[in-house]
Amino acid sequence: MPADALACLMPRAVQYGVPVGRCVMVGMTLAALWRAPPVQAAPVMAAHRAVYDLTLVAVSGGDVVTAEGRLTFVLSDMCSAWSTQQQLRLRTVDRDGAETVSDSDYAVLEEKDGSSLVFRADQTENGHPDPRIAGEAHMRATGGLAHYTDPAVHDVALPAGTLFPVAHTAAIIQAGQDGQGPIAPYLFDGTVDTGALGTYVLFLGHDAPPVATTFPVLAPLAAQRVHIAYYNPTTRDMAPVFETGMRYFSNGVADRVDMDFGQFRMAGTLREFRLLPAPDHCPVPAGARGHGRVSPAHPPA
């Protein structure tokens, strides 16, 4: 599961003046810490479907007294691209007994070569929809551009080295396997309409196989425990707008999730999990020598 995609679906509780539900990374200072790992074989990401039960584990001020939810994440292999779909339902109750139900729906189509991303993010609170965020982004070695079609048509430049969600997760796993220290890659996932986000990733420990897990298919894989902070560089606020903790297996699957909203913290436990089949065959353009790009015909609706 891409950690950034997880953070992007959080409810529209406002923290540091930024909606927590629209994932948010620290400008040039953190970006300068990021150094791409040596060229090696990239982690082999696994297409899968995962369902997490979310429970409240801590409250530190604010009005929320209870919270519960469910997160469903699906990563599908579309030959030259990854299709990600993520849905979150979160129910909170405040000190006055008022209940809030937030539903989030996020979908992206990400080219595996990092060249483009098609994105859509929808959210409702107690049945009332927030403005949709949608569009597409393109990256080159010198930088990129995000073109938004919703909530308003506009373009935002993306810094060189910006990663899309699945590539961001793969970079975290690769850095952990290589024994690197903290990394801070830019992330663009299409969940805020201000462009790229800042992330700061700490590596907390490595679990060698066999790993204790309720899912035997994951036990033979090494796992990496990480902490990820998300920043909005447009506000120049040094405090993160959201933080997550994850235990990633080497195939990109996470079985433990911790989400810190500032006023309360929730833990996610993997309840359902299954690997999804790879495509039977992927068409290759003439002259591509076995690794050409072929986009699926239907981007996220």
C-alpha positions in Angstrom: 0.0 0.0 0.0 1.4 3.4 -0.9 1.7 5.3 2.4 0.9 8.6 0.7 -2.3 7.2 -0.8 -3.3 6.2 2.7 -2.7 9.6 4.1 -4.6 11.3 1.3 -7.9 9.8 2.2 -8.2 11.2 5.7 -11.3 13.2 6.7 -11.5 16.9 6.2 -10.6 17.7 9.8 -8.5 20.9 9.6 -5.1 20.8 11.1 -2.5 23.6 10.7 -4.9 25.3 8.3 -4.8 22.4 5.8 -7.5 19.7 5.3 -6.0 16.5 6.7 -8.0 14.5 4.1 -6.1 16.0 1.2 -2.7 14.5 1.6 0.1 16.9 2.1 5.3 17.2 1.9 9.0 20.2 3.6 10.1 22.4 0.8 13.6 22.8 -0.3 15.2 21.9 3.1 13.8 18.4 3.1 14.1 17.9 -0.6 17.8 18.6 -0.3 18.2 15.6 2.0 16.8 13.2 -0.6 19.4 11.4 -2.6 18.2 8.7 -5.0 19.5 5.3 -4.1 22.1 3.6 -6.3 20.7 2.0 -9.4 19.6 -1.4 -8.4 16.7 -3.8 -9.2 13.5 -2.0 -8.0 11.3 -3.7 -5.4 8.7 -6.0 -7.1 5.4 -4.5 -6.1 2.5 -6.9 -5.6 -0.9 -6.3 -7.0 -3.3 -6.9 -4.1 -6.5 -6.1 -2.3 -6.4 -5.2 1.4 -9.0 -4.2 4.0 -8.0 -2.6 7.3 -10.1 -2.1 10.4 -9.3 1.3 12.1 -9.6 1.8 15.8 -8.9 4.8 18.1 -5.7 4.3 20.2 -5.1 7.8 21.6 -6.7 11.2 22.1 -4.6 14.3 22.7 -6.9 17.3 23.0 -9.6 18.5 20.7 -13.2 17.4 20.5 -13.0 13.9 19.2 -13.7 11.2 21.9 -14.4 8.1 19.8 -13.5 7.1 16.2 -13.7 4.0 14.1 -13.4 3.2 10.4 -12.5 0.9 7.6 -10.0 1.3 4.7 -10.1 -0.7 1.5 -7.1 -0.5 -0.8 -6.7 -2.1 -4.2 -3.5 -2.1 -6.4 -4.0 -3.6 -9.8 -1.3 -4.3 -12.4 -2.4 -2.8 -15.8 0.7 -3.8 -17.8 2.5 -0.5 -18.2 0.7 1.2 -15.3 -0.6 0.7 -11.8 -4.2 1.3 -11.0 -4.9 2.3 -7.4 -8.3 2.6 -5.8 -8.8 3.4 -2.2 -11.9 4.0 -0.1 -12.2 5.1 3.5 -15.1 5.4 5.8 -14.4 7.1 9.2 -16.9 7.7 12.0 -16.1 10.2 14.8 -18.0 11.4 17.8 -17.2 14.7 19.6 -17.6 15.7 23.3 -21.1 16.9 22.6 -22.2 13.6 21.1 -22.3 14.9 17.6 -21.5 12.2 15.0 -19.5 12.8 11.8 -19.2 10.2 9.0 -16.6 10.9 6.3 -16.4 8.9 3.1 -13.4 9.2 0.8 -12.9 7.7 -2.6 -9.5 8.0 -4.4 -8.4 6.6 -7.7 -5.2 7.0 -9.8 -3.6 5.5 -12.9 0.2 5.7 -12.6 2.6 4.9 -15.4 5.3 2.5 -14.2 8.0 4.6 -15.8 7.0 7.6 -13.7 6.0 9.7 -16.7 2.4 10.4 -15.9 -0.5 10.2 -13.4 -4.2 10.5 -13.9 -6.0 11.2 -10.6 -9.4 11.7 -8.9 -10.2 12.4 -5.3 -13.8 12.7 -3.9 -14.9 13.1 -0.3 -18.2 13.6 1.5 -18.9 14.5 5.1 -22.3 13.5 6.5 -23.5 13.0 2.9 -22.4 16.5 1.8 -19.8 16.3 -1.0 -16.6 18.4 -1.1 -15.3 19.6 -4.4 -13.7 16.9 -6.5 -9.9 17.2 -7.2 -9.0 15.7 -10.6 -6.6 16.0 -13.4 -3.3 14.6 -14.7 0.4 15.1 -14.1 3.5 14.6 -16.3 7.1 14.3 -15.2 10.4 14.7 -17.0 14.0 14.6 -15.6 13.9 18.4 -15.3 10.6 18.6 -13.5 6.9 18.3 -14.3 3.5 19.8 -14.5 0.2 19.0 -12.9 -2.9 20.0 -14.9 -6.1 20.2 -12.8 -9.5 19.9 -14.3 -11.3 20.2 -10.9 -12.1 22.0 -8.7 -10.8 24.7 -11.1 -8.7 24.5 -14.2 -5.2 25.4 -13.4 -1.6 24.2 -13.8 1.1 23.8 -11.1 4.8 23.1 -11.7 6.3 20.0 -10.0 9.9 19.9 -8.8 12.4 17.6 -10.5 12.5 14.2 -8.7 8.9 14.3 -7.7 7.5 10.8 -7.3 4.0 9.4 -7.9 2.4 7.2 -5.2 3.5 3.7 -6.1 7.0 4.9 -7.0 7.2 6.7 -3.6 6.4 3.5 -1.8 9.0 1.6 -3.9 11.6 4.3 -3.1 10.9 3.9 0.7 11.2 0.1 0.5 14.4 0.3 -1.6 16.0 2.8 0.8 15.2 0.6 3.7 16.7 -2.5 2.0 19.8 -0.5 1.2 20.2 0.6 4.9 19.8 4.3 4.1 19.1 7.0 6.7 16.1 9.4 6.4 14.9 10.3 2.9 12.7 13.2 1.8 11.4 12.7 -1.7 8.7 15.0 -3.1 5.4 13.3 -3.7 2.5 14.1 -6.1 -0.7 12.1 -5.6 -3.4 14.5 -6.8 -5.1 14.9 -3.4 -4.4 18.6 -2.9 -4.8 21.3 -5.6 -1.5 23.0 -4.8 0.9 20.6 -6.4 3.6 18.4 -4.8 3.9 17.5 -1.2 6.9 17.2 1.1 7.6 13.9 2.9 10.2 12.9 5.5 10.7 9.2 6.0 12.4 7.7 9.1 13.4 4.0 9.1 12.5 2.5 12.5 13.6 -1.1 12.1 13.9 -4.2 9.9 12.1 -7.5 10.5 13.9 -10.5 8.9 11.8 -13.4 7.7 10.0 -15.4 8.8 7.9 -12.4 10.0 5.1 -12.9 12.6 1.9 -12.1 10.7 -1.6 -13.6 10.4 -1.1 -13.9 6.6 1.2 -16.8 5.8 1.9 -15.5 2.2 3.6 -12.5 3.8 5.7 -14.4 6.4 8.6 -15.3 4.1 9.2 -11.7 3.2 11.4 -9.1 4.9 9.5 -6.2 6.5 10.5 -2.6 7.1 9.0 -0.3 9.8 8.8 3.3 8.8 7.4 6.7 10.0 6.3 9.2 7.3 5.5 12.9 7.9 3.7 14.9 5.3 4.2 18.7 4.8 2.6 21.4 2.7 5.4 23.4 1.2 3.1 26.2 0.1 2.4 27.1 3.7 6.1 27.0 4.8 4.9 25.5 8.1 7.5 23.3 9.7 4.9 21.2 11.5 3.6 18.2 9.6 -0.1 18.2 8.6 -0.3 14.4 9.0 1.9 11.5 10.0 1.8 7.8 9.4 3.5 4.7 10.7 3.7 1.6 8.5 5.1 -1.9 8.4 5.9 -2.6 4.8 6.8 -6.0 3.4 9.3 -6.1 0.5 6.4 -6.4 -2.0 4.8 -3.2 -0.9 2.0 -4.7 1.2 1.5 -3.1 4.6 0.0 -5.1 7.5 0.2 -2.4 10.2 -0.8 1.2 9.9 -0.7 4.1 12.4 -2.4 7.4 11.6 -1.7 10.5 13.7 -4.2 13.4 13.1 -2.7 15.5 15.9 -5.8 15.6 18.0 -6.3 11.8 17.8 -4.5 8.7 16.6 -5.8 5.6 14.9 -4.3 2.1 14.3 -5.2 0.0 11.2 -5.1 -3.8 11.3 -5.1 -5.8 8.2 -8.3 -7.9 8.3 -8.6 -9.1 4.7 -5.8 -9.6 2.2 -5.3 -11.4 -1.2 -2.9 -11.1 -4.0 -4.3 -10.2 -7.4 -3.3 -11.9 -10.6 -0.9 -10.3 -13.0 -2.1 -9.7 -16.5 -2.0 -12.8 -18.7 -0.1 -10.8 -21.4 0.8 -7.2 -22.1 0.9 -5.9 -25.6 4.3 -4.4 -26.7 4.6 -1.8 -29.4 6.9 -2.7 -32.3 10.5 -1.9 -31.6 10.0 -1.6 -27.8 12.2 -4.7 -27.2 10.0 -6.1 -24.5 9.6 -3.0 -22.3 7.4 -0.5 -24.1 4.6 1.5 -22.5 1.1 0.5 -23.2 -1.5 2.5 -21.2 -4.8 0.9 -20.2 -7.7 2.2 -22.3 -9.7 3.4 -19.3 -8.3 5.8 -16.7 -10.0 6.2 -13.3 -13.6 7.4 -13.8 
